Amino acid sequence: MTGPEILDLGRQAIYVQLQVSAPMMAVALGVGLAIALLQALTQVQEMTLVFVPKIVAIFLTLLISLPFMSQALAGFMNLVAQKIVTG
């Protein structure tokens, strides 16, 4: 493989990683923002209040988006295996 092909493969790896992690990051951002707004409105400044809802939301998002994630990662792995076989 040449240098540009390796760079292209690295770019595709970063893109797949962003695709796979984006749903969970977006949900964590939304839940964190909602809890911060709730804390600001009620003036409850408990630091540990954010963790449990965020963990539950990320876990549910992971369960829902697992088929998409596995499909994206399997497609990228097939591409890498093809590149290894063809040289």
C-alpha positions in Angstrom: 0.0 0.0 0.0 1.2 3.5 -0.8 1.2 6.5 1.5 -2.0 8.1 0.2 -3.9 4.8 0.6 -2.8 4.5 4.2 -3.8 8.1 4.9 -7.2 7.5 3.2 -7.7 4.4 5.4 -6.8 6.4 8.5 -9.3 9.1 7.4 -12.0 6.5 7.0 -11.2 5.0 10.4 -11.7 8.4 12.0 -14.9 8.9 10.2 -16.3 5.4 11.3 -15.2 6.2 14.8 -17.1 9.4 14.7 -20.2 7.7 13.3 -20.1 5.1 15.9 -19.7 7.4 18.9 -21.9 10.3 17.8 -25.2 8.9 19.0 -24.0 8.3 22.5 -22.2 11.6 22.7 -25.2 13.5 21.5 -27.5 11.8 24.1 -24.9 12.4 26.9 -24.8 16.1 25.9 -28.6 16.4 25.8 -29.1 14.6 29.2 -26.3 16.6 30.8 -27.8 19.9 29.5 -31.3 19.0 30.7 -30.0 18.0 34.2 -27.9 21.2 34.4 -31.0 23.3 33.5 -33.0 21.4 36.1 -30.3 22.0 38.7 -30.1 25.7 37.8 -33.9 26.1 38.1 -34.2 24.3 41.4 -30.9 25.4 42.8 -30.0 21.9 43.7 -26.2 21.8 43.3 -25.5 18.1 43.8 -22.5 17.0 41.7 -23.5 13.3 41.6 -27.0 13.9 40.3 -25.8 14.0 36.7 -24.1 10.6 36.6 -26.9 8.1 37.0 -29.3 9.5 34.4 -26.4 10.0 32.0 -25.2 6.4 32.4 -28.7 5.0 32.0 -29.3 7.2 28.9 -26.0 6.2 27.3 -26.7 2.5 28.1 -30.1 2.7 26.4 -28.6 4.5 23.4 -25.9 1.8 23.2 -28.6 -0.9 23.1 -30.6 0.9 20.5 -27.7 1.8 18.2 -25.8 -1.5 18.5 -27.0 -2.9 15.2 -25.9 0.3 13.4 -22.6 0.3 15.2 -21.8 -3.3 14.4 -22.8 -2.8 10.7 -20.5 0.2 10.4 -17.6 -1.5 12.1 -18.0 -4.7 10.1 -18.1 -2.8 6.9 -14.9 -1.0 7.8 -13.2 -4.3 8.8 -14.2 -5.8 5.5 -12.5 -2.8 3.8 -9.4 -3.3 5.8 -9.3 -7.0 5.1 -9.7 -6.4 1.4 -6.8 -3.9 1.5 -4.7 -6.5 3.3 -5.5 -9.2 0.9 -5.0 -7.1 -2.3 -1.9 -5.4 -0.9 
